[in-house]
């Protein structure tokens, strides 16, 4: 089990988030509320790092290559005092593909693909029948990502709900079902220390 001080932030809201659409690899910019969330999360992190005595220059920052995540980390990093040169784009942090479901709402998927929805409910961790990625696929990517990190360095990750749920499974002892049910808001930061998790 990887043990380190890691902070995981979901990107701010996009229009598709507000509309309840499966977003996946579709590349959208932040909506106005999402920009505010990114800035406010940066302020939370700055205050938290000051309490912990963590200097911004020590933080290794990583982001998904998708636009909504890159915009989020740019605004949050500005608040924290993390230099642009500290931010690394890592393709392993991209959101899972939702395949042919992308752009659809949950209701639309339920109406058009009822059998697939039932299969997803029965085995959500391994479900990929929508021609997209499963949580198991994300787990392999996140395991690789975490293994490449320096365990002695504080890490900030800006990514997506699925990726953050998998990290909680790997780093906080959650079961697969608990991780998949974990709510990941846009306006909070998850702290993982290898034993437990807390929201900032």
MDTraj code that builds the backbone (N, CA, C; nanometers):
import mdtraj as md
import numpy as np

residues = "UNK UNK UNK UNK UNK UNK UNK UNK UNK UNK UNK UNK UNK UNK UNK UNK UNK UNK UNK UNK UNK UNK UNK UNK UNK UNK UNK UNK UNK UNK UNK UNK UNK UNK UNK UNK UNK UNK UNK UNK UNK UNK UNK UNK UNK UNK UNK UNK UNK UNK UNK UNK UNK UNK UNK UNK UNK UNK UNK UNK UNK UNK UNK UNK UNK UNK UNK UNK UNK UNK UNK UNK UNK UNK UNK UNK UNK UNK UNK UNK UNK UNK UNK UNK UNK UNK UNK UNK UNK UNK UNK UNK UNK UNK UNK UNK UNK UNK UNK UNK UNK UNK UNK UNK UNK UNK UNK UNK UNK UNK UNK UNK UNK UNK UNK UNK UNK UNK UNK UNK UNK UNK UNK UNK UNK UNK UNK UNK UNK UNK UNK UNK UNK UNK UNK UNK UNK UNK UNK UNK UNK UNK UNK UNK UNK UNK UNK UNK UNK UNK UNK UNK UNK UNK UNK UNK UNK UNK UNK UNK UNK UNK UNK UNK UNK UNK UNK UNK UNK UNK UNK UNK UNK UNK UNK UNK UNK UNK UNK UNK UNK UNK UNK UNK UNK UNK UNK UNK UNK UNK UNK UNK UNK UNK UNK UNK UNK UNK UNK UNK".split()
xyz = np.array([
    [0.0849, -0.1196, 0.0000],
    [0.0000, 0.0000, 0.0000],
    [0.0885, 0.1247, 0.0000],
    [0.0582, 0.2171, -0.0914],
    [0.1346, 0.3403, -0.1012],
    [0.0923, 0.4338, 0.0117],
    [0.1894, 0.4913, 0.0835],
    [0.1580, 0.5819, 0.1936],
    [0.2247, 0.7173, 0.1674],
    [0.1437, 0.8212, 0.1593],
    [0.1974, 0.9549, 0.1345],
    [0.0897, 1.0562, 0.1680],
    [0.1293, 1.1846, 0.1717],
    [0.0335, 1.2924, 0.1911],
    [-0.0086, 1.3413, 0.0530],
    [-0.1327, 1.3131, 0.0181],
    [-0.1810, 1.3443, -0.1164],
    [-0.3130, 1.4197, -0.1060],
    [-0.3252, 1.5229, -0.1877],
    [-0.4468, 1.6037, -0.1920],
    [-0.5080, 1.5892, -0.3309],
    [-0.6352, 1.5497, -0.3351],
    [-0.7027, 1.5253, -0.4623],
    [-0.8204, 1.6206, -0.4769],
    [-0.8242, 1.6881, -0.5887],
    [-0.9282, 1.7864, -0.6156],
    [-0.9983, 1.7525, -0.7472],
    [-1.1292, 1.7524, -0.7431],
    [-1.2056, 1.7382, -0.8670],
    [-1.2051, 1.8724, -0.9395],
    [-1.2067, 1.8682, -1.0715],
    [-1.2167, 1.9919, -1.1495],
    [-1.3462, 2.0656, -1.1145],
    [-1.3500, 2.1945, -1.1424],
    [-1.4715, 2.2721, -1.1210],
    [-1.5805, 2.2333, -1.2194],
    [-1.6994, 2.2818, -1.1929],
    [-1.8159, 2.2463, -1.2749],
    [-1.8041, 2.2968, -1.4184],
    [-1.8564, 2.2146, -1.5084],
    [-1.8762, 2.2549, -1.6472],
    [-2.0264, 2.2617, -1.6742],
    [-2.0627, 2.3083, -1.7904],
    [-2.2052, 2.3125, -1.8261],
    [-2.2646, 2.1720, -1.8256],
    [-2.1891, 2.0740, -1.8746],
    [-2.2410, 1.9358, -1.8775],
    [-2.2589, 1.8810, -1.7366],
    [-2.1741, 1.9191, -1.6429],
    [-2.1955, 1.8790, -1.5037],
    [-2.3289, 1.9322, -1.4532],
    [-2.3536, 2.0586, -1.4807],
    [-2.4778, 2.1214, -1.4362],
    [-2.5994, 2.0519, -1.4970],
    [-2.5855, 2.0066, -1.6221],
    [-2.6956, 1.9403, -1.6920],
    [-2.7051, 1.7916, -1.6599],
    [-2.6104, 1.7403, -1.5804],
    [-2.6141, 1.5992, -1.5420],
    [-2.5782, 1.5039, -1.6543],
    [-2.4881, 1.5444, -1.7416],
    [-2.4494, 1.4604, -1.8552],
    [-2.3204, 1.3841, -1.8259],
    [-2.3122, 1.2620, -1.8804],
    [-2.1878, 1.1868, -1.8736],
    [-2.0853, 1.2596, -1.9592],
    [-1.9725, 1.2962, -1.8981],
    [-1.8764, 1.3826, -1.9662],
    [-1.7567, 1.3063, -2.0215],
    [-1.6981, 1.2191, -1.9395],
    [-1.5894, 1.1347, -1.9866],
    [-1.4764, 1.2117, -2.0507],
    [-1.4381, 1.1683, -2.1703],
    [-1.3250, 1.2298, -2.2406],
    [-1.3657, 1.3526, -2.3217],
    [-1.4948, 1.3862, -2.3240],
    [-1.5373, 1.5084, -2.3924],
    [-1.4699, 1.6267, -2.3231],
    [-1.4130, 1.7161, -2.4020],
    [-1.3229, 1.8173, -2.3461],
    [-1.3914, 1.9534, -2.3368],
    [-1.4388, 1.9878, -2.2176],
    [-1.5122, 2.1125, -2.1974],
    [-1.4393, 2.2037, -2.1001],
    [-1.4606, 2.3337, -2.1184],
    [-1.4064, 2.4332, -2.0265],
    [-1.4963, 2.4461, -1.9041],
    [-1.4435, 2.5104, -1.8015],
    [-1.5212, 2.5356, -1.6809],
    [-1.6315, 2.6369, -1.7079],
    [-1.7441, 2.6174, -1.6401],
    [-1.8483, 2.7188, -1.6367],
    [-1.8102, 2.8218, -1.5299],
    [-1.8863, 2.9295, -1.5221],
    [-1.8554, 3.0352, -1.4241],
    [-1.8498, 2.9804, -1.2812],
    [-1.9480, 2.8971, -1.2383],
    [-1.9361, 2.8414, -1.1025],
    [-1.8106, 2.7558, -1.0844],
    [-1.7692, 2.6865, -1.1889],
    [-1.6501, 2.6029, -1.1804],
    [-1.5229, 2.6829, -1.1603],
    [-1.5178, 2.8003, -1.2207],
    [-1.4010, 2.8871, -1.2012],
    [-1.3955, 2.9371, -1.0578],
    [-1.5115, 2.9699, -1.0023],
    [-1.5169, 3.0138, -0.8634],
    [-1.4754, 2.8997, -0.7700],
    [-1.5233, 2.7785, -0.7974],
    [-1.4878, 2.6632, -0.7144],
    [-1.3373, 2.6382, -0.7160],
    [-1.2757, 2.6495, -0.8329],
    [-1.1314, 2.6270, -0.8429],
    [-1.0540, 2.7281, -0.7595],
    [-1.0941, 2.8534, -0.7685],
    [-1.0269, 2.9586, -0.6915],
    [-1.0470, 2.9383, -0.5416],
    [-1.1707, 2.9057, -0.5010],
    [-1.1993, 2.8858, -0.3589],
    [-1.1265, 2.7632, -0.3038],
    [-1.1175, 2.6565, -0.3830],
    [-1.0414, 2.5392, -0.3390],
    [-0.8935, 2.5736, -0.3221],
    [-0.8433, 2.6577, -0.4090],
    [-0.7058, 2.7029, -0.3941],
    [-0.6848, 2.7769, -0.2629],
    [-0.7826, 2.8614, -0.2278],
    [-0.7740, 2.9333, -0.1003],
    [-0.7782, 2.8387, 0.0189],
    [-0.8635, 2.7358, 0.0110],
    [-0.8693, 2.6361, 0.1182],
    [-0.7352, 2.5654, 0.1338],
    [-0.6777, 2.5270, 0.0201],
    [-0.5494, 2.4574, 0.0237],
    [-0.4392, 2.5459, 0.0802],
    [-0.4369, 2.6712, 0.0394],
    [-0.3337, 2.7622, 0.0894],
    [-0.3382, 2.7692, 0.2415],
    [-0.4574, 2.7884, 0.2961],
    [-0.4723, 2.7962, 0.4416],
    [-0.4349, 2.6642, 0.5083],
    [-0.4733, 2.5529, 0.4458],
    [-0.4429, 2.4216, 0.5034],
    [-0.2924, 2.3950, 0.5019],
    [-0.2271, 2.4268, 0.3903],
    [-0.0824, 2.4064, 0.3822],
    [-0.0098, 2.4927, 0.4850],
    [-0.0600, 2.6128, 0.5078],
    [0.0023, 2.6996, 0.6091],
    [-0.0102, 2.6367, 0.7472],
    [-0.1268, 2.5774, 0.7765],
    [-0.1450, 2.5110, 0.9062],
    [-0.0521, 2.3913, 0.9216],
    [-0.0301, 2.3195, 0.8110],
    [0.0553, 2.2008, 0.8137],
    [0.2039, 2.2356, 0.8072],
    [0.2348, 2.3582, 0.7698],
    [0.3740, 2.3966, 0.7509],
    [0.4318, 2.3465, 0.6204],
    [0.3454, 2.3223, 0.5204],
    [0.3898, 2.2750, 0.3885],
    [0.4152, 2.3954, 0.2987],
    [0.5369, 2.4074, 0.2489],
    [0.5720, 2.5175, 0.1599],
    [0.5257, 2.4868, 0.0175],
    [0.4635, 2.5838, -0.0520],
    [0.4179, 2.5593, -0.1888],
    [0.5264, 2.5064, -0.2823],
    [0.6502, 2.5494, -0.2619],
    [0.7596, 2.5066, -0.3497],
    [0.7893, 2.3570, -0.3367],
    [0.7446, 2.2935, -0.2270],
    [0.7699, 2.1506, -0.2058],
    [0.6656, 2.0620, -0.2734],
    [0.5553, 2.1204, -0.3170],
    [0.4420, 2.0411, -0.3643],
    [0.4625, 1.9978, -0.5088],
    [0.4412, 1.8684, -0.5340],
    [0.4391, 1.8166, -0.6710],
    [0.2945, 1.8192, -0.7182],
    [0.2656, 1.8910, -0.8246],
    [0.1287, 1.9075, -0.8730],
    [0.1098, 1.8344, -1.0047],
    [-0.0030, 1.7651, -1.0158],
    [-0.0345, 1.6864, -1.1359],
    [-0.1793, 1.7112, -1.1765],
    [-0.2030, 1.7102, -1.3068],
    [-0.3385, 1.7315, -1.3557],
    [-0.3705, 1.6399, -1.4731],
    [-0.4960, 1.6096, -1.4848],
    [-0.5493, 1.5444, -1.6046],
    [-0.5239, 1.6354, -1.7245],
    [-0.5074, 1.5783, -1.8429],
    [-0.4863, 1.6628, -1.9606],
    [-0.6130, 1.7319, -2.0107],
    [-0.7292, 1.6945, -1.9578],
    [-0.8535, 1.7535, -2.0062],
    [-0.8641, 1.8995, -1.9613],
    [-0.9232, 1.9799, -2.0475],
    [-0.9252, 2.1255, -2.0300],
    [-0.9822, 2.1679, -1.8956],
    [-1.0899, 2.1045, -1.8522],
    [-1.1538, 2.1457, -1.7269],
    [-1.0624, 2.1257, -1.6059],
    [-0.9770, 2.0236, -1.6119],
    [-0.8816, 1.9998, -1.5038],
    [-0.7633, 2.0956, -1.5122],
    [-0.7145, 2.1195, -1.6321],
    [-0.6008, 2.2112, -1.6478],
    [-0.6386, 2.3534, -1.6075],
    [-0.7603, 2.3946, -1.6402],
    [-0.8056, 2.5269, -1.5979],
    [-0.8188, 2.5334, -1.4453],
    [-0.8670, 2.4250, -1.3867],
    [-0.8839, 2.4214, -1.2413],
    [-0.7509, 2.4332, -1.1690],
    [-0.6516, 2.3550, -1.2108],
    [-0.5242, 2.3592, -1.1390],
    [-0.4526, 2.4918, -1.1603],
    [-0.4729, 2.5544, -1.2759],
    [-0.4095, 2.6841, -1.2995],
    [-0.4611, 2.7877, -1.2000],
    [-0.5916, 2.7883, -1.1774],
    [-0.6500, 2.8865, -1.0849],
    [-0.6197, 2.8525, -0.9395],
    [-0.6259, 2.7244, -0.9054],
    [-0.5962, 2.6833, -0.7679],
    [-0.4489, 2.7084, -0.7347],
    [-0.3612, 2.6743, -0.8277],
    [-0.2176, 2.6922, -0.8043],
    [-0.1823, 2.8393, -0.7829],
    [-0.2511, 2.9270, -0.8557],
    [-0.2272, 3.0706, -0.8397],
    [-0.2588, 3.1137, -0.6973],
    [-0.3670, 3.0608, -0.6401],
    [-0.4044, 3.0938, -0.5027],
    [-0.3039, 3.0386, -0.4022],
    [-0.2601, 2.9148, -0.4260],
    [-0.1705, 2.8469, -0.3315],
    [-0.0290, 2.9040, -0.3361],
    [0.0123, 2.9476, -0.4553],
    [0.1505, 2.9906, -0.4742],
    [0.2365, 2.8833, -0.5367],
    [0.1723, 2.7889, -0.6050],
    [0.2436, 2.6837, -0.6779],
    [0.2807, 2.7375, -0.8153],
    [0.4084, 2.7294, -0.8508],
    [0.4551, 2.7811, -0.9787],
    [0.4045, 2.6949, -1.0942],
    [0.3847, 2.7579, -1.2083],
    [0.3395, 2.6855, -1.3270],
    [0.4353, 2.5721, -1.3623],
    [0.5641, 2.5928, -1.3362],
    [0.6641, 2.4907, -1.3679],
    [0.6523, 2.3665, -1.2802],
    [0.5782, 2.3747, -1.1690],
    [0.5588, 2.2598, -1.0808],
    [0.4445, 2.1694, -1.1259],
    [0.3658, 2.2161, -1.2223],
    [0.2461, 2.1435, -1.2639],
    [0.2787, 2.0490, -1.3789],
    [0.2471, 1.9220, -1.3592],
    [0.2721, 1.8181, -1.4582],
    [0.1395, 1.7654, -1.5127],
    [0.1292, 1.7543, -1.6448],
    [0.0117, 1.6963, -1.7081],
    [0.0363, 1.5478, -1.7264],
    [-0.0545, 1.4652, -1.6755],
    [-0.0369, 1.3194, -1.6816],
    [-0.1622, 1.2556, -1.7418],
    [-0.1458, 1.1864, -1.8527],
    [-0.2604, 1.1283, -1.9233],
    [-0.3308, 1.0217, -1.8404],
    [-0.2615, 0.9642, -1.7424],
    [-0.3234, 0.8618, -1.6581],
    [-0.4316, 0.9195, -1.5677],
    [-0.4347, 1.0516, -1.5560],
    [-0.5341, 1.1171, -1.4709],
    [-0.6587, 1.1601, -1.5474],
    [-0.6651, 1.1310, -1.6769],
    [-0.7840, 1.1660, -1.7550],
    [-0.9054, 1.0885, -1.7053],
    [-1.0211, 1.1482, -1.7226],
    [-1.1432, 1.0810, -1.6791],
    [-1.1671, 0.9564, -1.7633],
    [-1.2338, 0.8595, -1.7041],
    [-1.2729, 0.7391, -1.7773],
    [-1.3628, 0.7773, -1.8944],
    [-1.3474, 0.7072, -2.0032],
    [-1.4385, 0.7255, -2.1159],
    [-1.5730, 0.6617, -2.0825],
    [-1.6804, 0.7294, -2.1188],
    [-1.8138, 0.6714, -2.1055],
    [-1.8662, 0.6215, -2.2393],
    [-1.7754, 0.6100, -2.3367],
    [-1.8124, 0.5500, -2.4642],
    [-1.9338, 0.6157, -2.5271],
    [-2.0296, 0.5330, -2.5689],
    [-2.1470, 0.5868, -2.6379],
    [-2.2438, 0.6583, -2.5450],
    [-2.2181, 0.6556, -2.4144],
    [-2.3030, 0.7296, -2.3207],
    [-2.2643, 0.8768, -2.3098],
    [-2.1492, 0.9147, -2.3576],
    [-2.1027, 1.0519, -2.3379],
    [-2.1992, 1.1529, -2.3996],
    [-2.2273, 1.2569, -2.3232],
    [-2.3198, 1.3603, -2.3660],
    [-2.4631, 1.3332, -2.3272],
    [-2.4914, 1.2131, -2.2767],
    [-2.6267, 1.1761, -2.2389],
    [-2.6476, 1.1953, -2.0890],
    [-2.7737, 1.2192, -2.0499],
    [-2.8075, 1.2250, -1.9084],
    [-2.8343, 1.0826, -1.8587],
    [-2.8397, 1.0681, -1.7264],
    [-2.8696, 0.9370, -1.6687],
    [-3.0047, 0.8852, -1.7165],
    [-3.1035, 0.9727, -1.7243],
    [-3.2372, 0.9327, -1.7699],
    [-3.2326, 0.8862, -1.9151],
    [-3.1584, 0.9567, -1.9989],
    [-3.1474, 0.9174, -2.1392],
    [-3.0806, 0.7804, -2.1531],
    [-2.9772, 0.7562, -2.0722],
    [-2.9111, 0.6256, -2.0750],
    [-3.0071, 0.5167, -2.0287],
    [-3.0812, 0.5450, -1.9229],
    [-3.1767, 0.4479, -1.8704],
    [-3.2818, 0.4113, -1.9738],
    [-3.3259, 0.5090, -2.0517],
    [-3.4280, 0.4850, -2.1536],
    [-3.3722, 0.4126, -2.2758],
    [-3.2505, 0.4454, -2.3162],
    [-3.1935, 0.3900, -2.4397],
    [-3.1157, 0.2614, -2.4184],
    [-3.0539, 0.2474, -2.2990],
    [-2.9683, 0.1307, -2.2736],
    [-3.0045, 0.0636, -2.1408],
    [-3.1286, 0.0185, -2.1254],
    [-3.1702, -0.0385, -1.9956],
    [-3.0917, -0.1631, -1.9558],
    [-3.0574, -0.2489, -2.0514],
    [-2.9834, -0.3717, -2.0186],
    [-2.8424, -0.3378, -1.9703],
    [-2.7794, -0.2419, -2.0352],
    [-2.6453, -0.2013, -1.9938],
    [-2.6483, -0.1376, -1.8544],
    [-2.7510, -0.0581, -1.8282],
    [-2.7643, 0.0028, -1.6954],
    [-2.7759, -0.1042, -1.5875],
    [-2.8497, -0.2106, -1.6158],
    [-2.8643, -0.3184, -1.5181],
    [-2.7313, -0.3895, -1.4961],
    [-2.6553, -0.4105, -1.6035],
    [-2.5236, -0.4750, -1.5896],
    [-2.4286, -0.3867, -1.5090],
    [-2.4375, -0.2574, -1.5286],
    [-2.3522, -0.1649, -1.4527],
    [-2.3873, -0.1698, -1.3037],
    [-2.5160, -0.1759, -1.2718],
    [-2.5569, -0.1835, -1.1313],
    [-2.5100, -0.3139, -1.0669],
    [-2.5067, -0.4211, -1.1459],
    [-2.4684, -0.5517, -1.0917],
    [-2.3186, -0.5625, -1.0655],
    [-2.2359, -0.4935, -1.1448],
    [-2.0899, -0.5032, -1.1292],
    [-2.0267, -0.3731, -1.1772],
    [-2.0423, -0.2709, -1.0966],
    [-1.9991, -0.1381, -1.1396],
    [-1.8480, -0.1279, -1.1562],
    [-1.7715, -0.2006, -1.0762],
    [-1.6255, -0.1917, -1.0834],
    [-1.5726, -0.2375, -1.2188],
    [-1.6311, -0.3425, -1.2730],
    [-1.5798, -0.4008, -1.3979],
    [-1.6604, -0.3641, -1.5218],
    [-1.7687, -0.2899, -1.5064],
    [-1.8565, -0.2606, -1.6194],
    [-1.7865, -0.1765, -1.7259],
    [-1.7878, -0.2239, -1.8510],
    [-1.7357, -0.1463, -1.9631],
    [-1.8154, -0.1727, -2.0907],
    [-1.9396, -0.2192, -2.0746],
    [-2.0203, -0.2576, -2.1903],
    [-2.0707, -0.1391, -2.2720],
    [-2.0428, -0.0169, -2.2258],
    [-2.0814, 0.1026, -2.3032],
    [-1.9697, 0.1436, -2.3989],
    [-1.8733, 0.0512, -2.4196],
    [-1.7547, 0.0791, -2.5020],
    [-1.6693, 0.1896, -2.4402],
    [-1.6755, 0.1996, -2.3082],
    [-1.5924, 0.2951, -2.2361],
    [-1.4996, 0.2227, -2.1403],
    [-1.4533, 0.2948, -2.0390],
    [-1.3602, 0.2398, -1.9411],
    [-1.4343, 0.1960, -1.8150],
    [-1.3777, 0.1000, -1.7458],
    [-1.4316, 0.0542, -1.6181],
    [-1.3487, 0.1133, -1.5037],
    [-1.3995, 0.0980, -1.3822],
    [-1.3194, 0.1355, -1.2659],
    [-1.1931, 0.0497, -1.2587],
    [-1.2030, -0.0746, -1.3013],
    [-1.0849, -0.1609, -1.3023],
    [-0.9780, -0.1044, -1.3964],
    [-1.0207, -0.0492, -1.5106],
    [-0.9258, 0.0159, -1.6017],
    [-0.8591, 0.1349, -1.5333],
    [-0.9412, 0.2172, -1.4649],
    [-0.8857, 0.3324, -1.3931],
    [-0.7885, 0.2883, -1.2854],
    [-0.8212, 0.1785, -1.2169],
    [-0.7359, 0.1302, -1.1077],
    [-0.5963, 0.0953, -1.1577],
    [-0.5879, 0.0345, -1.2745],
    [-0.4555, 0.0015, -1.3295],
    [-0.3758, 0.1289, -1.3591],
    [-0.4438, 0.2304, -1.4117],
    [-0.3753, 0.3564, -1.4409],
    [-0.3338, 0.4278, -1.3127],
    [-0.4238, 0.4290, -1.2137],
    [-0.3921, 0.4997, -1.0904],
    [-0.2833, 0.4279, -1.0119],
    [-0.2806, 0.2955, -1.0174],
    [-0.1734, 0.2212, -0.9514],
    [-0.0388, 0.2593, -1.0118],
    [-0.0343, 0.2698, -1.1439],
    [0.0885, 0.3096, -1.2121],
    [0.1276, 0.4527, -1.1749],
    [0.0298, 0.5423, -1.1727],
    [0.0566, 0.6819, -1.1380],
    [0.1112, 0.6938, -0.9962],
    [0.0450, 0.6304, -0.9010],
    [0.0870, 0.6402, -0.7614],
    [0.2257, 0.5801, -0.7391],
    [0.2560, 0.4739, -0.8114],
    [0.3867, 0.4090, -0.7956],
    [0.5010, 0.4989, -0.8416],
    [0.4719, 0.5929, -0.9297],
    [0.5763, 0.6820, -0.9823],
    [0.6018, 0.8039, -0.8942],
    [0.5188, 0.8248, -0.7919],
    [0.5345, 0.9428, -0.7078],
    [0.6417, 0.9224, -0.6010],
    [0.7016, 1.0328, -0.5611],
    [0.7967, 1.0330, -0.4496],
    [0.7160, 1.0306, -0.3200],
    [0.7223, 0.9224, -0.2415],
    [0.6392, 0.9134, -0.1207],
    [0.6724, 1.0176, -0.0151],
    [0.7862, 1.0826, -0.0264],
    [0.8232, 1.1830, 0.0728],
    [0.7808, 1.3240, 0.0358],
    [0.7162, 1.3401, -0.0778],
    [0.6805, 1.4739, -0.1249],
    [0.5293, 1.4922, -0.1247],
    [0.4766, 1.6025, -0.0688],
    [0.3331, 1.6283, -0.0762],
    [0.2895, 1.6430, -0.2218],
    [0.1719, 1.5879, -0.2527],
    [0.1249, 1.5836, -0.3909],
    [-0.0147, 1.6441, -0.4006],
    [-0.0359, 1.7258, -0.5014],
    [-0.1682, 1.7776, -0.5352],
    [-0.2079, 1.7215, -0.6706],
    [-0.3252, 1.6592, -0.6759],
    [-0.3765, 1.6009, -0.7998],
    [-0.5095, 1.6661, -0.8331],
    [-0.5242, 1.7154, -0.9547],
    [-0.6540, 1.7619, -1.0035],
    [-0.6992, 1.6648, -1.1110],
    [-0.8126, 1.6003, -1.0842],
    [-0.8566, 1.4943, -1.1735],
    [-1.0097, 1.4892, -1.1765],
    [-1.0650, 1.3681, -1.1754],
    [-1.2075, 1.3475, -1.1988],
    [-1.2642, 1.2511, -1.0950],
    [-1.3953, 1.2440, -1.0877],
    [-1.4613, 1.1655, -0.9839],
    [-1.4113, 1.0220, -0.9783],
    [-1.4114, 0.9524, -1.0916],
    [-1.3710, 0.8117, -1.0922],
    [-1.2289, 0.7909, -1.0444],
    [-1.1377, 0.8744, -1.0919],
    [-0.9975, 0.8631, -1.0522],
    [-0.9807, 0.8852, -0.9026],
    [-1.0522, 0.9838, -0.8503],
    [-1.0415, 1.0151, -0.7072],
    [-1.1022, 0.9026, -0.6240],
    [-1.2120, 0.8450, -0.6693],
    [-1.2700, 0.7308, -0.5984],
    [-1.1716, 0.6132, -0.5942],
    [-1.1040, 0.5879, -0.7037],
    [-1.0079, 0.4780, -0.7071],
    [-0.8910, 0.5067, -0.6130],
    [-0.8444, 0.6313, -0.6082],
    [-0.7366, 0.6651, -0.5158],
    [-0.7810, 0.6466, -0.3715],
    [-0.9068, 0.6798, -0.3418],
    [-0.9582, 0.6583, -0.2062],
    [-0.9608, 0.5092, -0.1730],
    [-0.9954, 0.4276, -0.2699],
    [-0.9919, 0.2823, -0.2510],
    [-0.8503, 0.2345, -0.2216],
    [-0.7538, 0.2880, -0.2937],
    [-0.6156, 0.2427, -0.2805],
    [-0.5456, 0.2987, -0.1565],
    [-0.5813, 0.4196, -0.1158],
    [-0.5043, 0.4886, -0.0134],
    [-0.5764, 0.5067, 0.1200],
    [-0.7052, 0.4751, 0.1259],
    [-0.7790, 0.4988, 0.2503],
    [-0.8533, 0.3757, 0.2999],
    [-0.8277, 0.2611, 0.2383],
    [-0.8849, 0.1369, 0.2887],
    [-1.0332, 0.1190, 0.2622],
    [-1.0899, 0.1957, 0.1697],
    [-1.2296, 0.1769, 0.1352],
    [-1.2469, 0.0483, 0.0548],
    [-1.3630, -0.0137, 0.0664],
    [-1.3953, -0.1252, -0.0224],
    [-1.4283, -0.0681, -0.1599],
    [-1.4358, -0.1548, -0.2596],
    [-1.4727, -0.1083, -0.3932],
    [-1.6093, -0.0422, -0.3918],
    [-1.7058, -0.1029, -0.3247],
    [-1.8407, -0.0465, -0.3193],
    [-1.8420, 0.0881, -0.2473],
    [-1.7665, 0.0991, -0.1389],
    [-1.7601, 0.2259, -0.0660],
    [-1.6962, 0.3347, -0.1520],
    [-1.5916, 0.2989, -0.2231],
    [-1.5231, 0.3960, -0.3087],
    [-1.6150, 0.4437, -0.4206],
    [-1.6889, 0.3510, -0.4818],
    [-1.7760, 0.3889, -0.5926],
    [-1.8933, 0.4744, -0.5473],
    [-1.9301, 0.4638, -0.4209],
    [-2.0402, 0.5441, -0.3666],
    [-1.9926, 0.6776, -0.3098],
    [-1.8612, 0.6991, -0.3056],
    [-1.8065, 0.8205, -0.2461],
    [-1.8470, 0.9438, -0.3274],
    [-1.9124, 1.0376, -0.2627],
    [-1.9464, 1.1633, -0.3292],
    [-1.8206, 1.2491, -0.3396],
    [-1.7944, 1.3008, -0.4581],
    [-1.6753, 1.3835, -0.4812],
    [-1.7216, 1.5203, -0.5305],
    [-1.7383, 1.6159, -0.4400],
    [-1.7891, 1.7474, -0.4799],
    [-1.6845, 1.8302, -0.5531],
    [-1.7330, 1.9321, -0.6211],
    [-1.6434, 2.0241, -0.6908],
    [-1.5800, 2.1252, -0.5962],
    [-1.6394, 2.1424, -0.4790],
    [-1.5987, 2.2536, -0.3924],
    [-1.5327, 2.2072, -0.2631],
    [-1.4563, 2.0989, -0.2716],
    [-1.3817, 2.0493, -0.1561],
    [-1.2574, 1.9761, -0.2060],
    [-1.1618, 1.9560, -0.1156],
    [-1.0379, 1.8858, -0.1496],
    [-1.0238, 1.7657, -0.0567],
    [-0.9903, 1.6511, -0.1144],
    [-0.9747, 1.5282, -0.0374],
    [-0.8290, 1.5107, 0.0031],
    [-0.8040, 1.4937, 0.1329],
    [-0.6692, 1.4651, 0.1820],
    [-0.6582, 1.3167, 0.2126],
    [-0.5599, 1.2501, 0.1534],
    [-0.5335, 1.1080, 0.1749],
    [-0.3933, 1.0934, 0.2307],
    [-0.3813, 1.0154, 0.3381],
    [-0.2485, 0.9996, 0.3973],
    [-0.2032, 0.8543, 0.4049],
    [-0.2716, 0.7658, 0.3328],
    [-0.2331, 0.6250, 0.3330],
    [-0.3070, 0.5432, 0.4361],
    [-0.3814, 0.6094, 0.5251],
    [-0.4568, 0.5386, 0.6286],
    [-0.6035, 0.5789, 0.6308],
    [-0.6298, 0.7058, 0.6018],
    [-0.7656, 0.7573, 0.6094],
    [-0.7787, 0.8764, 0.5162],
    [-0.9010, 0.9283, 0.5047],
    [-0.9193, 1.0478, 0.4243],
    [-1.0046, 1.1477, 0.5009],
    [-0.9799, 1.2743, 0.4720],
    [-1.0579, 1.3836, 0.5281],
    [-1.0846, 1.4840, 0.4185],
    [-1.1937, 1.5591, 0.4347],
    [-1.2266, 1.6642, 0.3387],
    [-1.1798, 1.7983, 0.3935],
    [-1.1248, 1.8773, 0.3052],
    [-1.0804, 2.0129, 0.3403],
    [-1.1810, 2.1108, 0.2799],
])
top = md.Topology()
chain = top.add_chain()
for i, resn in enumerate(residues, 1):
    res = top.add_residue(resn, chain, resSeq=i)
    for name in ("N", "CA", "C"):
        top.add_atom(name, md.element.get_by_symbol(name[0]), res)
traj = md.Trajectory(xyz[None], top)
